[in-house]
Amino acid sequence: MSANRVTTRTGPGEPGDVRTPLRGRDAELAFVEARLDALDRGEGGIVRVEGPAGIGRSRILAEAAAIARRRGTRVFEGAAGPGEHVVPLGPFLGGVLAAQGPLTEAVRLRDLATTPGRRFWLLQELGDRLREAARKGPLLVVLDDLQWCDDLTLLTFRTLAAGLSAHAILWLVAVRGGSVPSGVRTTLDRIRQAGARELALGALDDRAAARIAEDVLGAAPGPDVLRLARRAEGVPQLLLELLVPLREDGTVTVRDGAAGFAAGPPAPRELPSVVRRLGRLSDGARELVRTAAGTGGPVTVGRLAALLGRSPAALVPAVQESLDADLLAEAGDRLAFRHDLIREAVAAGLPRPPRAAGPPRTGAAPAEEPPGPPPPDTAEAGRLRAEAAELAPTAPGPAAERGLRALELTPADAPERPRIVAETIPPLWQTGRAARARELGTATLAAGGLGPEDEALVRLALARLAAPFDFSEAVRQARTGAALPGTSATTRGRLLATLAVGLSMSGEHAAAERAAEEAWETAAAAGDRAAEATLTTVRSAVAFHRMDLTEAFRQAERSAALADALGVSTSLWVPEALWHALLSNTTGRTADALAVADEGIRAAGEQGRTAAARMWRMTRTRVLLETGRLADARADAEATAPEPGEPGPGNLADVTLRYVMLRVALHTGDRPAAEAYAEEARRMRDDPAPVVRHFGTWMLALKADHEGRPDLAMAVLDGVMTGPAEDRPAYAGLIDPADAPVLVRMALRAGRPERAAGAVALAERRAELNPGLAFLAATAAHARGLLDNDLAPLVRAVRLYEDCPRVLARASALEDAGRKLAATRRAEAVPCFETALALYARSGAERDAARVHRRLRAAGVRRRPAAAGRSDAWPELTAAELRVARSAARGLTNRQVAELLSLSPHTVGSHLRRAFTKLDVTSRAGLTRLVEQRDSGE
């Protein structure tokens, strides 16, 4: 069969002749293949491909057409373009002009399309032609960019698609997401009613973006290239437009097989797709978009009207045109660019006004300058800056707004501008605008001309901002700033302290210790108590790595006392204060850790510090996991998931949320979730930060072991232990002391007794160094019992765990003790298994509970399994009712519970009513008391 083709177009986002392999769209192509399989069986239909500009709709259509041709399917392709709405049926007729066989007589069909009163006959004729083509074999009709189609094309499409639904014709159409003309919206509604399937294209993940970068650059991307690639936020067109020019102009160099920048990140530049979209706008809309780019951030229509000297009402058509062009979007009562890169590309194309060498000549006509920021007002900017400084400790949101307003009133070459930028970055990221804060800082650095002190202060702000998102970026900014000559002792001391924190978070323990020692001297010379408090936290982390937990706790308490003396709330002092909670959790003091995290969430919420609240919630998920509250850990993790557009891979989320979600998936037997987070773990193994690589490695080892492949698990772990000894994880590649028995069990199953013995020796050494911590003694006894296959240490571990709130660790020890007893003393094994079963069931660890059920049956116990989703401690409630009840007991309103658990408020109310009836309580206060009693084991 022949294939009718209109044009060969370069896929969106592929400048020039660069065409990379399609990456990150396996699921979408599988969907297309399935529809083509159905087409081969004679089943037609409609598939709508939707997504924002640049996401790759046309590329998916091109790949689908290529697949169809390889199968021998006839393909009819058409595509609309901006301005083509004046040509009736243009996209369809374009395909007809290249047609062979039954789809001919293009000129006559075009006459029918343009002759009034003849369009009915046109529909009849096209319908007959398509039916005849379909009788000879399946037919794929591809129609791209539906949003630009003329009314007759839209009418023809929806009429023929519905009328020919019984034939072997597959209609594959693509449309831009968001705002579309009313005729297009009507067409979409009609085909949805006709049963059209939808294929929504989302952003590519970091792994796919990295592979595209490698395709373009010819080498694996290094950390700096990956950071630039992440700025595209998974939009293929923007990603390619960023990278291709860098390859062509030599900005990128390849060293040791990795692509990097020879002289730092490139400055913003114009992007072809943005230039094209600007070129299609009317003069008024283009002027509006360029003015918006000059303001530097979201802007009201009123502000644009003032800058342009027009009334807000007069701007309505231009605003709508810019929205329709996918350049701007509504953000509350303001207009913002669809993507930061679009704003930068528009700003890069603005003409720069020349600096005057002297006063203007008398009588000379003033040069016309492009619209820009408001006139400078130094006095007003100074007042706003002072207000921002006063508000920052307690009201970061208003502080950020005053800082941004001060920047609008400060000339670009004003000497105080970099300081205002450095002061504005912290409240911006603290209130959830990290991308805006980072853009502000990087643009200031890229502009150049900064003095050492100014540059150091901006880098200090960027380093603090990067801490939760990109550990390596935090280290880079702090290290670069600390190396600048001529900075004040206070600034350098704080940069070194921040560098030490970043290295500690990154898992570079030896380097963190060295940086901290240097910072101590500088901070002491400057008398900087704030830097001292930060460095005391680093000393605590260093002591922890050395397994001196007494010293780790002493230093953590000292740093908290220092912060308190300075008037700094440790609940808002992040990331330093997070360490205190994690230290308590890792050493078995989970109640203390949970209390600290809850107080952090409360305090951060009261002050509107979105970033701090999210970081505390991330930390809380780790604590909930270790205490066996799997449903709560999962709910909190899902509610705190990283948001699109964050400046970095989300390293703190890697070592909290993603790790927790994988562990929960393994305990509950949720295979799809386990596989999804294992994919995240594979990405984590390539992260520049050692700690992220270690977490990713342990996650993959756990998954392999749960799949019955302990040899693979050990092979994965071997990679961790080949790194420098000084930076290896404190627990031989493990995340938590309770993982020691897990590693022993894994190593023994893999036939690696030497690794098992090493893990036991380390666990026992840790317990000996810290005799006051029963939890560490329990993990050591548990590991020893498994290695020696000895009942006595296992029984001792069970007894020691009784004083620890580590439910899953205790259940595991009970199960192992029961397994040992079952070989010779079956009756004594049953109580161990039953207690372990109750603990697993209470935690929601369904996979573990099912395993213990099997052990009980093997021991001769025939008991009816508990109802699915119910906990032994809460036999009255289903799992869903229990999650809602526990959330309500924490003081959340129904709407807050709904947002936390991704339910509707109506569903939450229904769950609560049933819970109140079943539990015989009549108030939230009564429910709270009951939850506290039962969850504490009373």
N, C-alpha and C positions, 0 to 999 in steps of 0.2 A: 504494500500500500504506500501511496505517496504521502508526504508530510507537507502541509501548507504552512509556510512560515512568513511572518511579516518582516521582522527586523532582527538583527543580532545586536543586543544591547549589552554594554558592560554593566554588570550588576551594581546596584547602588552601593556606594562606598568604595568602589574600586576605581581609583583615578587612573586615567590613561589606559595603558594596555595591561595593567596589573590585574590578574585574576587569580585569587588564591583558592585553594580547596575549600569546600564548604565545611565549616567547623561548628561543632556544638549544636547541630540540628538533627541528630540521629533520630530522636523521637518523632520530630515533624516529618522526616522523610519516611519513616516507618508507617506513619499515618497515611501519607500519600500513596505508598506502595499498596497498603491495604485497600484503598479506594480504587486503585488501578486493577487490583486483583478482582474486586467486585465488578468492575467495568468489563473485564474479560469474561466474566460469567453472565454478562448481559444486564447488569444492574447499573443504571445511570444515577444521576443525583447532582447535587450542588455542594461545593465546598467553598466557604468564604475564608480567605486568609486575611487577617487583620493585624495591624501593629502600627506603631508610630513611625514617623519619617526616619529613614536610614536603618531600620531594623532588619531589612533583608527580605521584604515581601517579594520583590521582583526576582531575587535570586532563587527563592523557593519555587516560584512559578517556572523559571527557566530549567531548574533541575527536574521538576515534575515532567515538563515537556520532553526533556532529554530521555528520561526513564521510559516514558510512553513510546517514544520513537524506537528505542532499543527493543521494545516488546513487539514492534510492528503496528502500533496503534496510530491511526491518523490523527494529526494535531492541527488545530486551527488557532492561531495566536493573533491577538489584537491588543493594542495598548493605547490608552488616552494620554494626553499631555496637557499641561497648562495652556489655556487659550484655545484648545481644540473643540470646546463646546459649541463654537460657531459652525462647525462642520457636521451636519446631521449624519448620524450613524458612522462617523469617521472611523472609530476603532474597528467596527465590524467590516466596513468596506475596505479598510487597509488590508485585512486578511483576504478578502475576496479577490482583490487585485492580483494577488500572487497565487490564486487557487488553480487547481487542476481538476479535471473531471467534472463532476456535477456542480461544483461551486464556481461557475463561470459567469460570463455576461456581466462583468463588473460595471461597464458603462451604463447598461440599461438599469441595473439596480441603483446606481447613483442617481440616475434621472428620476426614478421612482421616489427616492429619498428626498429629493429637492423639489418635487412637484406637489403643490397643495392638493389635497383630496385623494392622493394615490397611496398614502402610507398604509392603508389597510391591505392593499394588494402587495405592498412590499413585505409585510409580515407574512402573508400567505405564501409568497414566493420563497422567502428565506426558510420558512418552516418546511415547505416541500423539499427544498434542496437538502436541508439537514437530515430529514427523514430518509431520503434516498441514500445519502452518504452513510448513515448509521446502519442501513440494511446490509451494506457491504462489509461491515465490521465496526468495532467500537470506535467512538470518536471522542477526542478530548478537545474541548473549547476553552481556551485560556484568555481571560480578559483582565488586563492589569490596570491599576489606578482608576478604579471605578469612580472615585470622588471627582475626577475631572471629565467624566463622560457627559455628553449632551443628553437632553431629555429624550430624544428619539432612541438613542442607544439604550438608555435605561429602560424605556418602555419595551423595546425589542427584546432585551435580555430577559426581563422578568416574565414577559408573555411567552416567549419561546421556551424558556426553562420550565415553566409550569405546564405548557401544552405538550412538551415532548418528554415528560417525565417517565413515560413507559418505554422509551427507547434507550439503547445503549449509548447514551451521551453523558459524559461527565463534564460539568461546567466548573471550572476552577477560576475564581475571581479574587482579586486582591483589592483591598480598600484601606486607606489610611485611617487609623484610629482617631478618636477625638471629634472635633467639629467638622461636619460635612454638610453640604447643601441639603435643603429639605427634600428635593427629588431623590437624592441618593439615600437619605434616611428612609423614605417611603419604600424604595426598592429593597433595602436591607430588611425592613420589616416584612415585606411580602415574601421574600425568599426564606426568611426564618419560619414563617407560617407554613411554607411549602416543605419544610423539613430539611433545610440546608444545614449541613454540618459546619462547625466553626473551628478554625485553626488559628489560635491567638499566638503571635510570636512575641516572646519576652526577651529581656536582655540576655546576652551570652554570659556564661559564668567565667570566672577568672582563668580556669584551665583552658577554655576555648580561646579566650583573648590571648593567652600566652602562646598558644599554637599558631594563631594568626600572625602574631608578632614574629615568631620564628620563620613562618612562611615568607613574610615580607622582607625581613632583615637577613635571612640566610644563616641565622645562628640563634641559639637559645637566648631569650632576653634576660639580661641581668636585672638586679633589683631596681636600678633607676629607670630602666625602660619599662619594667612592670608597673612601677608607680605611675608613669605617664600613661600607660595603656589603661590603667584602672580609671583614669579621668574620663575615658570615653563611656564608662558605666555600662559596658556591654553592648553598645550600639555599633554594629560593624562598620557602617559608613564613616562615622566619626573616627573610629579606630584606624581605619586605613588612611583616611585623610591626614591623620596625625603622623603616621609612620612612614608612608611612602615618600614624602618630601625629605624626611630625615635620611632615608637610604640614598636618595638621589643627590643630596647636597653634601654628603660626607659628614654630617653631624654625628652619625653613629659609627663607632669603631668596634671591631671584634678582637677581643683579647682572651686567650685561654678558652676559646670556644663559646664565649658569652658576649652578647651585644650590649654595649653601654655607650654613654655619652662622653665624648672626649673633653668637653668643657662645661659640664653641668647641664641641667634641663634646658631645653630650647625655650625661647621667648614665644608668647602667643603669636599666631599668625592667622591670616585669612584662610578659610576653608572653602574649597570649591562649591560644595553643596549649599553653604550659607550665601556665598556670592550669587549663586543662581537664584536662590529664593528671594534675596534682596532685589535682584534685577527684575523679577516678575511683579514687584509691588508698584503701586502708584507712587508718585513723588511724595505725596503727603504721608503715606504709610511708611515709606522708606525713611523719611526724615524723623518720624516718630520713633522707629526702631533704633535708629542711630542715636537719638537723644537719650533713649532709655539705656543704651549701652554706656553712655557717658556718665550716667549717674552712679554706676558701680554696684547697684543692687536693686531689689524690688522697689517699685516706685508707684505712687498713686497717679491716677489720671489727672487729678488736680495739679499735681506737681509738674507733670509733663506739659499741661496746658500753660502753666506759668512760664516754663522755660521756652515754650514755642510762641508765647504771646498770643494764644488763642483761647477760646472758651472751651471748657470740658465737653460741652455738647457738640461742638464742631469737630472734636476728635473721634467721635463714636465710629464713623465709617473706617477711619484709619486703624483704630484699635481692632475692630472686627476683622479687617483685612490681615493684620499681623497675627491675629489668633488663628485665622483660617490657614495661614501660611506655615503654621507650626513653628513660628519663631518665638512668639510670646505665649504665656499661659496666665490664667487668673490665679492669684494666690491671696485668697481673702479679698481685702479691698485694694489690693495692689496688683500690678502687672510684673511678672518675672519672666526671665528667659526660660525656654523649655529645658535648656541644658547650659551649664556654665561655659562649656566650650563654644557654644553658639554666641553667647555674650562676648567672650574674649575675641572670637573671630570678627564680630561686628566692630568691636572697639579697635581691633588691630587695623581695620580699614579706614578709621577716621583720620582725616587730615590733622596734622599737628600744627597749631598756630606758631609761627616763628616768634622767637624772643626778640623784643625790641632792643636795639643796640643803644638807643638813647631816646629822648623825647620825640614825639611825632613832629613831622614838619608842619609849619604853619600853613593852614589852608589845605592840607592834604586830606583827601577823603578817607575816612576810617575804613580799614580793610574789613570785609565781611568774614566773620569767624563762625565756625559751626556752633550750634547750641551746645552748651556744656553745663557744668555745675553752677550753682548760684554764685553771685559775687562774693568775694572773700569778706569775712567779717571776723577779724581777729579777736575782738573783745567778746563777741557772742560765742565763738568757738572756745575761748578760754573759760567762759562761764560754764558751758556745757561739759567741758573736760573736768572741771572741778566737781560738778554735780555727779558725773559718772564715777569719779574716784570715791566720793562719799557713799554712793549707792552700791558700789560693787560688792562689798562684804555681805550685804543682806538682800539686795534686790538686783541680781545680775541682769535681768531682762531690761528694766528701764536704764540701767547703766550702759548696756550695749547700744540701745537706741540713741542715747545721748552721745556716745562715742562716735557712732556712724554719722550723726548730724554734725558733730564737730569736724569730722573729716570732710563733709560736703562743703563746709565753710572755710576750710583751710587750703590754701593754694598748694599745688603739687610740689612746688619747689620750696615750700616753707620749711625752715630748719626744724620746727617742732613736729612736723607731720609724722615722721617715723615713730616718735615716742607715743603719739596718739594711737597709731596702728598697734604698737606693742601693748598698750593699755586696753584696747578694744577687743583684741583677739580672745583673751580669757573669758569675759562675760558672754561673748558670742558662742563659743563652743560649749560653755557650761549650760547654755539655754537651748542646746540642740541644733545650733547652726554651725556645725564644725566645718562643713564644706565652704561656707561663706568666710569663716575665719581663716581657713587655710589659704583661700584664694586671695584674701586681703594681704596676708603675710608674704606669700610667694610673689605677688605682683610688686610689692614694695621692694623685696630683694632683687627682683629681676630688673627693676628700674635703675638700680645701681646708684652710685654717688653717695652712699651712706658712710658716715663716720663709723669707726670701730664700735663705739659705745651703742650707737643707734642700731647697727646691724646685730650686735650681740643681744640687745633687748628683744628685737624681733625674733631672732632665732630661739631665744629662751621661751618666748610665748609659743612658738611653733612646736618646740620640743615637748612642752607640757600638753599641748593639744594632741600631739601624735601618740602619746602614751597608751591610750586605750585602743587605738586603731592599728598602729604600725610600730612595733617595738624598735625595729631597726631604723626607722625614720626618726624616732625620738632620739636615738643614740647619735645619728648623723648630725642632726641639727644642734644638739648640745655640744658635741665634740667640735664641730666647726666654729661655733660661737666661742667656746672656751679657748680655742687656738688663736683668736684674733688678738693682735698686739694693742696695747694702749687702752684696755678696758679698765673700769674701776674694779677694786678688790671685791666689792659686794656683788657686782654683776658676774664677775668671773667665778666667784665662790658658788653662786646659785646655779650657774651653768654646769660647773663640775659636780655639784650635788645632784642636779637633774640627770647628768650623764651617768652617775653612779646608779641612780634609780633605774634608768633605762637599761643599763647593762644587767642589773639584777633581774629585772622583769624579763629580759631577753634570754636569761640563762647563762650569761657569760660571767660566771661567778668570780674567777680570778681577776678579770679586768675590772669588775665592779669594786672589788676590794682595793685594788691599786688606785682607781679613780677616787674612791672615798677617802683614802689616806691623804692624797694630794689636796682634796677639797677641804679636809679638816684644817689644814694649815692656813689655807686662804680664808676660810670662813672665820677662823679664830682671829686672824689678823684684822679682819673687817668687823669683828664683833657681831656677826650675823647669826642671831639665834634661830631664825627660820631655817637657814641652811643647815644648822646644827641638828634641828629636829628631823629634817629629811635624812641627813646622814646617819642619824641614830637608827632609823628604820633600816637603812642599808646594812648597818652592822648587825642588826637582828637577823636579816636574811642570810648574811655570811655565816653567822653562828649556826643557823639552822642547817645550812649546807654542810657544815662540819659536824652535824649531829649533836651539838651542844645546845640542847633545847632549853636548859635552865638559863643560859646566857641569852638565848634568843628571846625568851619571855622577858628577861630583865631589861634588855635594850628596847623591846617593843613598849613596855610600860613607861620607860624613861622618855621615849620619843612622844608618847601620848601626853605625858606630863608637861614636856616642853611646849607642845602645841597648845595645851590648855593655858599655860602661863602666858603665852603670846595672844590669847584670846581667839585662837583658831579652833573652830568646832571640828573635832576629829571625824565627825560624821560627814563633813563636807571636804575634808582634807584628803583628796584622792589624787593619785593612786596610793599614796603612802598608807592611809588608814585601812585600805582593803587588805593589806598584808597582815594586819593584826587579826582580822577575822579568819583569814586563811590559815594562819599559824595555829589559832585555837582549834579550828576544825581538823587540821591534819594531825594534831596530837590528841584527838579524842575529846576535846572540850567543846563539843558541838553546841551545847546549850548556850555557852558564852558566845560562840561564833554567830549563832542565830540571833541572839539579842543585839549584838553589835550591828549586824546587817539590817535588822528591822529598824533600829534607831537611825541608821544611815539613810534608809529609804524614807523614813518619816521626815527627818530634818531636811533632806534634799528636796523633797516634795513641797514642804512648806515655803521654801525660798525660791521655788521654780527652777532649781538647778537640774534640768533634764538629764544632762550628761552624767552627773554624779549619781542621780537616782538609778539610771540604767546600769551603771557600773556596780552599784550595790546590789541591784536585783540579779545581775549576772553572778556575783559572788554568792548570793543567797542560794542559787540553784545548786551549787556545789555542796553546800551544807545540807540542803534538803535531800540530795542524793545519798549522802553518807549516812543520814539518819533513817534511811529507808522509806522516805515519803516520796515514792516514785511519781505518783500522779501529780502531786504539788510541784515537784521538780520539773516535770514535763510542762505543766501549765505555765509556770513562771518562765521557763525557757522559751516557750512559744510566744508568750506575751512580750518578751524582751528581745525578740529576734532582731538582728542588725537591719538597719533601714537602707534602702537604695541611696547611693550618693555619698556614703560615708567615706572620708578621706583615708582609705587604706583597706587592707584585707580583713580588719577586725580581729586582731590578735587576741585581745582580751576575750572576745566571744569564742575564739578557737579553744582557749584553755578553760572555758567555763561552759557556755551554752552547748557548743557542738560536742564537747566531750561528754557532758551530762546526757544529751539526747541519745548518743550512741549507747552509753551504759544502760539507760532506761530501755532502749529498744532491745538490747540483748536480754535483759532481765524479764521483759514482758513477751519476748518472742515475736516482736514486730519486725519481720524480715525486710519489708520495703524501706522502713525508716532506717534500719541498720545499714542497708546497702547505700542509702542516700548519704548517711553521715560517714560511712567508710570512704566514699568518694571525696568528701571534705577532708578526711584524714590523709588521703593520698596527696591532695594539694598542700596540706600542712607540712608534709615531709620535705617539701621543696622550699619552705619558708627560710629566709635568712636567719631568723631568730632560733637559736638552739632549743629553747624551751618549747617552742611551737613544733619543731621537728620531733622532739621527744614525745610530746602528747600525741601527735599524729601516729608515731610508731607504735606506741602502747595501744592506741585505739585499734590499729590494724591487727596487732597481735591478739588482742582480746577477741576480735571478730573471727580471725582464723581459728583460734582455739574453740570457740563456740560452734564452729562449723565442723569440728572433729579433725582439724588439721594442725595439731600441735607442732609438727616439724616445720611447717610454714611459719607458724607464730614465732618459733625460736629463730628461724632464719631472719625474720623481720627485725627481731630484737637485737640480733648480733650487730646490725648496722649501728645501733645507738652506742654500743660499747667500744666502737673503734675510734670514737672521737677523742680529743684531748682529755686526759684523766681529770684535770682540774675543772672541766666544764661538764662532766658527766652528771646526770641527775643524782641527787643525794641517795636515792633508793634503787640504784642499779637499773635505771631505766623505768622505774615505776612512778606512779603519780602519788600514791598514798601508802603509808605503812601497811594497811590492810591488804594491799596487793601482793605482799610477800608470799602468803600461802598460795595465791593464784599462780604466781610465777613458779613456785616449787612444783605444784601439781602439773603445770604446763610442761616444765622441763623434764619431769619424770616420764610423762606420757610420750615425750619426744625422744626418750633415750638419752637425755643429756644430764646425768646425775651431777656432773661437775658444776653446771650452772645452778642446779637446785641447791647444792651444798654452799655455793657462794652466796646465794640469796639468804640462806639460813644464817650463815656466819655474820652477814651484815645486819640482819634483823636482831640477832642476839647481841651484837656489839652496840647497836643503837639502844636496846633495852638496858644494857649494863651501864651505859653512859648517862642514862636518865631514869634512875630507879624509882622516882616518884610518879611515873606515868604508867598506870596499870594497862592502858590500851597498848602501849608498845610491848610490854611483857606478854600480853595476850597474843599479839601478832607473831612474836618470836616463838612462843610455845606452840602455836598452831602450825607454823612453818616447820619446826623441828619434828613434831608428831607425824607430819606427812612424809618428811624425808626418811625418818627412821621406821615408818610404819609402826609407831609405838602409841598405844592407847593412853598411857599416863600423861604425856604432854598435851594430847588432845583434850583430855578431861580437864587438865589445868587451864587450858585456853578457854574452855567453856565457862569455867568458874570465874576467871578474870574478866571475861566479856560481860558478865552479869552487871558489873558496875559501870559499864560504858553504854552510851546511847547509840552504839553502832549496830543497828538491828541486823543488817545483811551480813556483817562480819560474824556476829554471834550465831546467826542461823547457819552459816557455812561451817563453822566449827562444830555445831551440833550435828549437822549432816555427816561430816567426816568422822566424828566420834561414833555415830550410829552405824556408819558403814563398816568401821573396824569391829564393832561389837557384833554386828550381824553375822560375821563369819563363824563365831563360836558361841555367842551368848545372845541369841536372837531376841529373847524376851526383854533383855536390858536395852536392846537397840531401839525398840519401839518408842519408849518415851522421848528419846533423843530426836527420832524422826518426827514425832507428832509435834514437839515444841518447834522444831525447825519449820515444819509445814505451817504452823500457826503464824510464825514470824514472817515467813515469805508471803503468806496470804494477806497479812495485815499490811505489808509493804506494797502489795500489788504486783509482786514478782511472779507472774503467772507461769513463766517457763520453769523457774526454779521449783515452784510448788508442784507442777506436774511431774518433775523428776523425782521429788520426794514421795509423791503418791505411788510412783512405780516401785520405789524402794520399800514402802510399806506393804504393798501387795506381795513383793518378793519375800517379805518377812512373815507373810501369812495373815496380814491384817486386811480385812475387807471392810472398807468404810466408804460411804457415799461421798463423793467429792462435794465440796462446798459450792453453792450456787455461783455461777460465773460472775465475776466482777464484784463479789462481796468479800468483806474483810471479817475475820473472826472477831475483831474488836468492835465491829459495827455490823452485826448480822442483819439488822433491820433495813439497812440502806443499800441501794445499788451503788456502783462506783461513781456514776454521774451525780447522784444525790449527795454522796459523801464529799466529792470535790466542791460542790456548791456550798454545802453546809460549812466545811472548813474555811472556805473563802469568806463567807458571811461572818463567821466567828472572829475573823481578823479585823472586823469593823468596816468592811467594804459595803457600799450600797449595792442594790441589785444591778444598777447600770455598770458600776465598776466591776462587779463579778462577771457580768456579761462580757465586758471588754477583755477581762483577764482570760476567760475560758472560751472566748470566741462563740458565745451563745447569744441568743436574743434575751432581752430583759424579761419577756414573757416566759421563756423556758426556765430562766433562773427562778422566777416567782413560782412556777409549777413545782420545780424540784424542792424549793424551800417549804411550800405548803405540805407536800408529801412527807418531807423530813420532820417537820413539826408534829404532824399527826402520828407518825411511826414512833418518834422518840418521846412523845407525850410532853412536849415543851410548848409554852405559849408565848415566848418572847425571845428576841435575839440575845438578851442577857443570859437567859436560861440555856440557850444553845451554846453560847460561848463557854459557860461554866462546864457544860457536859463535854464539849470538845477538849477543853484543857484537862479534865479528869481522865478521859479515856486515852487520849494521845500521850499522856504522861505515864500511862500504865497503872494509875491508881484504881 
